[in-house]
Amino acid sequence: MSSVNFVCISIRKHPISEKLFEDFLRTMPDTIYHIKGYIRFTGNPDTLHFQYAYSILSFLLLLH
């Protein structure tokens, strides 16, 4: 039987560089199947919901 691990982290509370975030995701090992959360990028006032699954990244704009 395989084991499943769950980790919850907060990277930062302030906007982050989109390139820095994408670089972070590229470092994920193949054993990471799903990452999701909320993020704001530098220079963009919107909060986005992101999902990263099987090396595919998608964003959804959150409406206020």
N, C-alpha and C positions, 0 to 999 in steps of 0.2 A: 504494500500500500504506500502511496506517495504521501509526503507531508506537505502541508500548505502553511506558508508563513505570511503574516500580515504585519505591515509596518506603517505607522502614521507619522509623518514629519511635517514641520512647518519650516519652509526654507527661509522666508523673510516676509515681513509685513509691508514692505515698500515695493514700488514697481521695480522690475528686474529687466535687464536687457534681453530682448527676444533671442539674440544670437547666443548669449550665455545660457539661456534655458535650452535651446536646441542642442548646444554642445553638451550640456548635462545629460540630455536624453540619449545622445549618441554613445555615451559611456556605459549605458545600462547593459548588463549581460543578457544573454539569450534566455536565462532563467526567469527574467522579469516579464510577466505576461500582461500586466495591466497597471496603469498609473492614472489617477484622475484627481482633479482638484480645481481650485480657483486661482487665477493669476491675473496680475496687471503688468503690462509692459511699459517701460520708459517711453514717454512721449505720447501715450495713449491713455485717456482718462477712463476708458471702459474696463470693467471686470469681465473676464472670460472664464468660462468653464472649459477645461481641457480634458481630453481622454487620450491616452497612449496605450494602444493594444497591438501586440504583434508587430511592433515597429511602425505602426501607422498613427499619426498624430492628427487629432481633430479639435476644433474650437467651436464653442457656441457662445454667442454674445448674450449676456444677461441684461434683460430690460429692467429698468428701475421703475 
